Structures are given as structure tokens and as C-alpha cells.
Amino acid sequence: MKKGGLESEAMRLFNQVKCVSMIALCAIFLFSAIAGSPSAYAEKVSAIQAFIDGKLLETNKPVIVEGRKRYLPMRAALEQMGWKVDWSPDLIRITYETPGDSTTHYLYLEEESEIRFVEHTAYIEMYYLGDLTESELTWNDESFSIHIRTTEQGAKDLEEGSEEDLEETAHQKLSAEERVKANYGKYEASPTLQSLIELYGELEKEGYNADNALGFYPSTDQLGYFNTPLDVIPFGWTGMDGDHYGFLTEFGTVSNLEEAPIVMVSPMSFDQPAFVVANNIREFLRIVMLDSSLLVAEYDNEEQYLEEMAAFEEEYDYEETDAERKNNRMVRESLEAKLHPPAIGDPYTYSKKVRAERAKRIIVPTQDQLGVTNVHPDDAGKKHTSIVLDEYIGRKELESFLSTATYASKLALFRDYHFNLDDFIYREDGIDDMIVNEMKRMALNDELVRMNVNRFSDDEYEEEAEGEAETSVVIWSE
């Protein structure tokens, strides 16, 4: 908590607290600077019980609830767990001693976001308490209770053989053929992509480099990255920072890959790793024949494009060599003759317009900004809703959402879940299983496979030996 910010912090907490009646809210959340009697809200939340190693927490202070978070009276909980608590105006020091050893944490209050003060009492967020003390904390929705198992008790249980057996996730090596299957799922290969790969090979035999001319190399067996959207099939790689192009299947609803929108995935752009660049692969090829930068940069007209290109060449003192011009011309002429990409009236504003048109079709927004455009017949007349995913989401809240959400709303949840897959460790057990099981129920098996193989492929598929590359991945069990 920052100095001088007590009052504003109090108001923020006040506005977020949930309880049965507004009257109860009016009496709560006075910070340590304001004394007062127990409020109606505190009496209501006292219904939440906390147990430490099976014994009821000994305190007359209630549990405090802020949104999805639950806060325990800090001193009472720590001391019952065997920790010593020392207090000074700006610092809380907690110490746990064992024979021959001790552990101490220094909690500087202005830096602690998970400690609250209510009526002269310090409260600590329950899972943060578990992190500090290396204890196991669980929330029981049925009994409306918090359960704490201390490190000491956990060690006893382990000695007694009561620890649950953990099922190890099976890993296996994928061949190139298996990677293609993981990528494509139910889809047949794109004829245009197959022809393009053949063209690259033909040009290479003649001494030409299509990669340099078009800005990417095509492939069918390279897996995506951890943040490649789960409904994207990668097909082209730029060779820089993992950037790649892919077919956006819209969760398997695109009839064939020739009609799939094309996205560019930039794994290092964590806030928005993927965005649409073309309506389909043939229009995509027409743009890259001119300049692949047109897929990313947004221009208002040809004049602006030419001005910026001229400024770039001047700044970096760049000019194509005769050999580069010959190579690029031969590649483009060969691509034109073999594939005949469609003409595009204004290539300079093309991708900008494509993104704007997709934005209009989004019916449920998502955190990665790709959104959901799927119109499902079962959603007719229903209102789409969203649920905010964070590490504190509870099973009951998620179950309630899944029981009423539209098809499109669930797809948005799945996209957000995948977007945060490597960042969130859900505090309540079972959240991952609930989402994955719902995806299975909706027959999103291809998406589940891609989501899992991509998590483990970032670096390993690039380590190709003389034979087939091998990638350590998790195959989702049906």
C-alpha cells in the first residue's frame, strides 16, 4: 500500500466487496486509521470458517471478501501456523523456526498488494499466505470454508503415505508426419500451399531464393508457438523472432483452408500475438508478391507507402543489388505463372481494411483482440456474455457461466484460457479440467491437440538433425 493512499484504497475495496445487501456494505471497510464496531458485513462473512491442519482458526475476526479474493486475519492465522509475527509501522516480519533452522520474510507494507487493513487488523489474501508459508490452501465451496495444511503437517502426511499419487503426463516424440496431423486435424492440405511449396523447390534447383523475394518460407510440419492461437494452422515462417503466418480456422468452422483468413503470429508481441492480414491464402500471396510489409504496416494510400519506403531506404542506405532484383523478379514471375493470385485493386490499404472488416464481425471480444465471429444456430435470440479469467476464479462461478453461456461466449472463454495458459496457475483445483472437459464436450479436439503440442514446441522443432526432427510434446488423451 502506498503512503498517502489509504483513503483511495479503502474506497476501491469498498466498491469491490460483494455481499447480500447494500446496507451491510455501508458499515464496512474502515482502515486502521478509523476505529469502529464490527459491521453487518463482518458478521455475514464470519460464516466463512478457516481450518489449520484440521483445527478451527482461533480468532474473533471475520474473513474478509474482496471480489474473488478471501482475506484471513493475518496475525491469528500465522501464529496458529507456528510463525512469529513482529510488527513495526511500515514493516511486518514473520519468522518460522525449526531445530537448527529458521525462515524469515520481511513484508514492507507499501509494497504489499495482498495485505489489507480493516479496523486496526491486518488481513492477508489466503493464497498469498500459502505462498509465504509454503502451505497448501484450498477453498471448499460446499462447506464455505478455507483449509490450510502447513508444511509440517504435509511432511507428516507424506511419511504416513497419504500423499495422493500424481499421474505423470505422457510425452512422446513426434515425427514430421505426426506434426502435420497435429497441425491440420480434420483439414485437408491447402492446394495453393502445396503448389507454393513445389514452386519453392523448383526455384531452389534453378538457383533462386523464394524466401528472400516473398519474405517467408512455407511448411506444413512446423508447430506453432505457445501463444499461436489454438485454431490457427501455421504454414509460413519469416525466420525472425518466431513470426509466422497461419490459417485461422475459426474453431473448425471454416469449410476448407483455401477460404480461411490468414493471420500473422508474432510470439514476442505478448498483448496481441496474432492479427488478421488477409482474407485467404491467394490474396495473401498477391500482397507478398508486392511487399510483405503491407500485411503489417497500415497506409492510407500508395503515396504514403512510397514516401515511407523512400525514407527507409535513405535512413538505412539500402538499395537492391542487380542479383537481388533478378532473383525477386524471377520468383514473382514464376509465382504469377503457376498460381495466378487474384488482382487486388488497392494493395496499400488492403490489410488495414481486412482488419477493420473483421472487427465489425466480432460478436464476443477476447483478450488477444482476435475475438470470436462464429454465429451458431443455438445462439439465436440469446445474449452473449463474457467472464473475466484470473487466477482466483472459482469452480462455482465458472460452472455457472458454462451452464448459461452461448456457444460463442464459450469460444471466447477458450481463447482467453489459451491466451493465459502459460501465465495463470489457477488457485482452485479443477479449473483447467472444467474448461478442457467443456472443449471436449463441444468436440474441439483439434484445438486441444494444437494447444498442447504448441506449448512444448517453441525451440525443439528447430533442432533438426540429419534425420527427422523430434519434438517433445504432450498429446491430449481422449
Secondary structure by P-SEA (a helix, b strand, c coil): ccccaaaaaaaaaaaacccccaaaaaaccccccccccccaaaaaaccbbbbcccccccccbbbbbcccbbbcccaaaaaaabbbbbbcccbbbbbbbccccbbbbbbccccccccccccccccccaaaaaaaacbbbbbbccccbbbbbcaaaaaaaaaaccccccccbbbbbbcaaaaaaaacccccccaaaaaaaaaaaaaaaacccccccccccccccccccccccccccccccccccccbbbbbcccccccccccbbbbbbcccccccccccccccaaaaaaaaaccccccccccccaaaaaaaaaaaaaaacccccaaaaaaaaaaaaaaaacccccccccccaaaaaaaaaaaaaccccccccccccccccccccbbbbbbbbcccccaaaaaaaaacccaaaaaaaaaaaaaacccccccccaaaaaaaaaaaaacaaaaaaaaaaaaccccccccccccbbbbbcccccc
